[in-house]
Amino acid sequence: MRKIQSINWHITDRCNYGCKFCYVQNLCNKITDIKKCESILSRFQETKTDLIDIRKINFVGGEPLLHPHIMEFVKMSHDMGFVTSIVTNGSLLNEKNIGSFAPYLDWIGLSVDSASNEIESLLGRGNGNHVTHSKIVAQLVHDYDIKLKINTTVTKVNYEEKVHALISELGPHRWKIFQMLHIKGQNDLCLQNLSITDEEFAYFKNQHEDVILRNNVKPTFEFCNDMKNSYIILDPVGNVLSNRTGEYVSYTLDDLFENTEKIIDIQKYISRGAIDGI
């Protein structure tokens, strides 16, 4: 049986952007202890079950580059043998720090939702130059031979947009497109103005299914239902968050290893292409 091989570790909910649709805004707790991080990573390195064999660590936020120990966390993960990834808005990335990360980082996930700086600003992603800066960052990522993934959230303001030219210019190895997901207690305020129906997301999907990425890879499209109960999500201190019910319910790592199927639907995890993304 195929196993769950990746986790999304939200090491902070701090962010220098104000993306209205963000579903990780109120996690409250913090991790500042490098030894605590090492303990959590070691647990995933040492514990294998019939359903879990973690090989990839995605450091996400908030904005993970705001965490004071992000470099140490990435290097530690790399040294333990994990595939390493950061998902970032890219605003804090530049040639100097990308070069510092390069020996230890396999993937950079860059969040870009539109080809328009104005639309990104309307969504709360930056202050009017997000797309322009993302193009610079994407080229730096390629220059340092790190794999690039683009994450796009589809909302009411961008579901009719065609972004073929932008994706071609950015040149990602993967492109993941998400229907805006509501998590109760996290992004309630944006529902009326930004949420979209399955039909509207399908419209965006139909417009972009013809995109071919590097190595003949096709984009991955995730409806809200695909995302529910199909990720291993960690909060900053290593609690496991399940979004099965539409809001976060917290479990321990012991719960994850001992009652995996209570927390995550492994078939949904596999069907959305998570393993192939490693």
Secondary structure as a PSIPRED ss2 file (coil, helix, strand):
# PSIPRED VFORMAT (PSIPRED V4.0)

   1 M C   1.000  0.000  0.000
   2 R C   1.000  0.000  0.000
   3 K C   1.000  0.000  0.000
   4 I E   0.000  0.000  1.000
   5 Q E   0.000  0.000  1.000
   6 S E   0.000  0.000  1.000
   7 I E   0.000  0.000  1.000
   8 N E   0.000  0.000  1.000
   9 W E   0.000  0.000  1.000
  10 H E   0.000  0.000  1.000
  11 I C   1.000  0.000  0.000
  12 T C   1.000  0.000  0.000
  13 D C   1.000  0.000  0.000
  14 R C   1.000  0.000  0.000
  15 C C   1.000  0.000  0.000
  16 N C   1.000  0.000  0.000
  17 Y C   1.000  0.000  0.000
  18 G C   1.000  0.000  0.000
  19 C C   1.000  0.000  0.000
  20 K C   1.000  0.000  0.000
  21 F C   1.000  0.000  0.000
  22 C C   1.000  0.000  0.000
  23 Y C   1.000  0.000  0.000
  24 V C   1.000  0.000  0.000
  25 Q C   1.000  0.000  0.000
  26 N C   1.000  0.000  0.000
  27 L C   1.000  0.000  0.000
  28 C C   1.000  0.000  0.000
  29 N C   1.000  0.000  0.000
  30 K C   1.000  0.000  0.000
  31 I C   1.000  0.000  0.000
  32 T C   1.000  0.000  0.000
  33 D C   1.000  0.000  0.000
  34 I H   0.000  1.000  0.000
  35 K H   0.000  1.000  0.000
  36 K H   0.000  1.000  0.000
  37 C H   0.000  1.000  0.000
  38 E H   0.000  1.000  0.000
  39 S H   0.000  1.000  0.000
  40 I H   0.000  1.000  0.000
  41 L H   0.000  1.000  0.000
  42 S H   0.000  1.000  0.000
  43 R H   0.000  1.000  0.000
  44 F H   0.000  1.000  0.000
  45 Q H   0.000  1.000  0.000
  46 E H   0.000  1.000  0.000
  47 T C   1.000  0.000  0.000
  48 K C   1.000  0.000  0.000
  49 T C   1.000  0.000  0.000
  50 D C   1.000  0.000  0.000
  51 L C   1.000  0.000  0.000
  52 I E   0.000  0.000  1.000
  53 D E   0.000  0.000  1.000
  54 I E   0.000  0.000  1.000
  55 R E   0.000  0.000  1.000
  56 K E   0.000  0.000  1.000
  57 I E   0.000  0.000  1.000
  58 N E   0.000  0.000  1.000
  59 F E   0.000  0.000  1.000
  60 V E   0.000  0.000  1.000
  61 G C   1.000  0.000  0.000
  62 G C   1.000  0.000  0.000
  63 E C   1.000  0.000  0.000
  64 P H   0.000  1.000  0.000
  65 L H   0.000  1.000  0.000
  66 L H   0.000  1.000  0.000
  67 H C   1.000  0.000  0.000
  68 P C   1.000  0.000  0.000
  69 H C   1.000  0.000  0.000
  70 I H   0.000  1.000  0.000
  71 M H   0.000  1.000  0.000
  72 E H   0.000  1.000  0.000
  73 F H   0.000  1.000  0.000
  74 V H   0.000  1.000  0.000
  75 K H   0.000  1.000  0.000
  76 M H   0.000  1.000  0.000
  77 S H   0.000  1.000  0.000
  78 H H   0.000  1.000  0.000
  79 D H   0.000  1.000  0.000
  80 M C   1.000  0.000  0.000
  81 G C   1.000  0.000  0.000
  82 F C   1.000  0.000  0.000
  83 V E   0.000  0.000  1.000
  84 T E   0.000  0.000  1.000
  85 S E   0.000  0.000  1.000
  86 I E   0.000  0.000  1.000
  87 V E   0.000  0.000  1.000
  88 T E   0.000  0.000  1.000
  89 N C   1.000  0.000  0.000
  90 G C   1.000  0.000  0.000
  91 S C   1.000  0.000  0.000
  92 L C   1.000  0.000  0.000
  93 L C   1.000  0.000  0.000
  94 N C   1.000  0.000  0.000
  95 E H   0.000  1.000  0.000
  96 K H   0.000  1.000  0.000
  97 N H   0.000  1.000  0.000
  98 I H   0.000  1.000  0.000
  99 G H   0.000  1.000  0.000
 100 S H   0.000  1.000  0.000
 101 F H   0.000  1.000  0.000
 102 A C   1.000  0.000  0.000
 103 P C   1.000  0.000  0.000
 104 Y C   1.000  0.000  0.000
 105 L C   1.000  0.000  0.000
 106 D C   1.000  0.000  0.000
 107 W E   0.000  0.000  1.000
 108 I E   0.000  0.000  1.000
 109 G E   0.000  0.000  1.000
 110 L E   0.000  0.000  1.000
 111 S E   0.000  0.000  1.000
 112 V C   1.000  0.000  0.000
 113 D C   1.000  0.000  0.000
 114 S C   1.000  0.000  0.000
 115 A C   1.000  0.000  0.000
 116 S C   1.000  0.000  0.000
 117 N H   0.000  1.000  0.000
 118 E H   0.000  1.000  0.000
 119 I H   0.000  1.000  0.000
 120 E H   0.000  1.000  0.000
 121 S H   0.000  1.000  0.000
 122 L H   0.000  1.000  0.000
 123 L H   0.000  1.000  0.000
 124 G C   1.000  0.000  0.000
 125 R C   1.000  0.000  0.000
 126 G C   1.000  0.000  0.000
 127 N C   1.000  0.000  0.000
 128 G C   1.000  0.000  0.000
 129 N C   1.000  0.000  0.000
 130 H H   0.000  1.000  0.000
 131 V H   0.000  1.000  0.000
 132 T H   0.000  1.000  0.000
 133 H H   0.000  1.000  0.000
 134 S H   0.000  1.000  0.000
 135 K H   0.000  1.000  0.000
 136 I H   0.000  1.000  0.000
 137 V H   0.000  1.000  0.000
 138 A H   0.000  1.000  0.000
 139 Q H   0.000  1.000  0.000
 140 L H   0.000  1.000  0.000
 141 V H   0.000  1.000  0.000
 142 H H   0.000  1.000  0.000
 143 D H   0.000  1.000  0.000
 144 Y C   1.000  0.000  0.000
 145 D C   1.000  0.000  0.000
 146 I C   1.000  0.000  0.000
 147 K E   0.000  0.000  1.000
 148 L E   0.000  0.000  1.000
 149 K E   0.000  0.000  1.000
 150 I E   0.000  0.000  1.000
 151 N E   0.000  0.000  1.000
 152 T E   0.000  0.000  1.000
 153 T E   0.000  0.000  1.000
 154 V E   0.000  0.000  1.000
 155 T C   1.000  0.000  0.000
 156 K C   1.000  0.000  0.000
 157 V C   1.000  0.000  0.000
 158 N C   1.000  0.000  0.000
 159 Y C   1.000  0.000  0.000
 160 E C   1.000  0.000  0.000
 161 E C   1.000  0.000  0.000
 162 K C   1.000  0.000  0.000
 163 V C   1.000  0.000  0.000
 164 H H   0.000  1.000  0.000
 165 A H   0.000  1.000  0.000
 166 L H   0.000  1.000  0.000
 167 I H   0.000  1.000  0.000
 168 S H   0.000  1.000  0.000
 169 E H   0.000  1.000  0.000
 170 L H   0.000  1.000  0.000
 171 G C   1.000  0.000  0.000
 172 P C   1.000  0.000  0.000
 173 H C   1.000  0.000  0.000
 174 R E   0.000  0.000  1.000
 175 W E   0.000  0.000  1.000
 176 K E   0.000  0.000  1.000
 177 I E   0.000  0.000  1.000
 178 F E   0.000  0.000  1.000
 179 Q E   0.000  0.000  1.000
 180 M C   1.000  0.000  0.000
 181 L C   1.000  0.000  0.000
 182 H C   1.000  0.000  0.000
 183 I C   1.000  0.000  0.000
 184 K E   0.000  0.000  1.000
 185 G C   1.000  0.000  0.000
 186 Q C   1.000  0.000  0.000
 187 N C   1.000  0.000  0.000
 188 D H   0.000  1.000  0.000
 189 L H   0.000  1.000  0.000
 190 C H   0.000  1.000  0.000
 191 L H   0.000  1.000  0.000
 192 Q H   0.000  1.000  0.000
 193 N H   0.000  1.000  0.000
 194 L H   0.000  1.000  0.000
 195 S C   1.000  0.000  0.000
 196 I C   1.000  0.000  0.000
 197 T C   1.000  0.000  0.000
 198 D H   0.000  1.000  0.000
 199 E H   0.000  1.000  0.000
 200 E H   0.000  1.000  0.000
 201 F H   0.000  1.000  0.000
 202 A H   0.000  1.000  0.000
 203 Y H   0.000  1.000  0.000
 204 F H   0.000  1.000  0.000
 205 K H   0.000  1.000  0.000
 206 N H   0.000  1.000  0.000
 207 Q H   0.000  1.000  0.000
 208 H H   0.000  1.000  0.000
 209 E C   1.000  0.000  0.000
 210 D C   1.000  0.000  0.000
 211 V C   1.000  0.000  0.000
 212 I C   1.000  0.000  0.000
 213 L C   1.000  0.000  0.000
 214 R H   0.000  1.000  0.000
 215 N H   0.000  1.000  0.000
 216 N H   0.000  1.000  0.000
 217 V C   1.000  0.000  0.000
 218 K C   1.000  0.000  0.000
 219 P C   1.000  0.000  0.000
 220 T E   0.000  0.000  1.000
 221 F E   0.000  0.000  1.000
 222 E E   0.000  0.000  1.000
 223 F C   1.000  0.000  0.000
 224 C H   0.000  1.000  0.000
 225 N H   0.000  1.000  0.000
 226 D H   0.000  1.000  0.000
 227 M H   0.000  1.000  0.000
 228 K C   1.000  0.000  0.000
 229 N C   1.000  0.000  0.000
 230 S C   1.000  0.000  0.000
 231 Y C   1.000  0.000  0.000
 232 I C   1.000  0.000  0.000
 233 I E   0.000  0.000  1.000
 234 L E   0.000  0.000  1.000
 235 D C   1.000  0.000  0.000
 236 P C   1.000  0.000  0.000
 237 V C   1.000  0.000  0.000
 238 G C   1.000  0.000  0.000
 239 N C   1.000  0.000  0.000
 240 V E   0.000  0.000  1.000
 241 L E   0.000  0.000  1.000
 242 S E   0.000  0.000  1.000
 243 N C   1.000  0.000  0.000
 244 R C   1.000  0.000  0.000
 245 T C   1.000  0.000  0.000
 246 G C   1.000  0.000  0.000
 247 E E   0.000  0.000  1.000
 248 Y C   1.000  0.000  0.000
 249 V E   0.000  0.000  1.000
 250 S E   0.000  0.000  1.000
 251 Y E   0.000  0.000  1.000
 252 T C   1.000  0.000  0.000
 253 L H   0.000  1.000  0.000
 254 D H   0.000  1.000  0.000
 255 D H   0.000  1.000  0.000
 256 L H   0.000  1.000  0.000
 257 F H   0.000  1.000  0.000
 258 E H   0.000  1.000  0.000
 259 N C   1.000  0.000  0.000
 260 T H   0.000  1.000  0.000
 261 E H   0.000  1.000  0.000
 262 K H   0.000  1.000  0.000
 263 I H   0.000  1.000  0.000
 264 I C   1.000  0.000  0.000
 265 D C   1.000  0.000  0.000
 266 I H   0.000  1.000  0.000
 267 Q H   0.000  1.000  0.000
 268 K H   0.000  1.000  0.000
 269 Y H   0.000  1.000  0.000
 270 I H   0.000  1.000  0.000
 271 S H   0.000  1.000  0.000
 272 R C   1.000  0.000  0.000
 273 G C   1.000  0.000  0.000
 274 A C   1.000  0.000  0.000
 275 I C   1.000  0.000  0.000
 276 D C   1.000  0.000  0.000
 277 G C   1.000  0.000  0.000
 278 I C   1.000  0.000  0.000
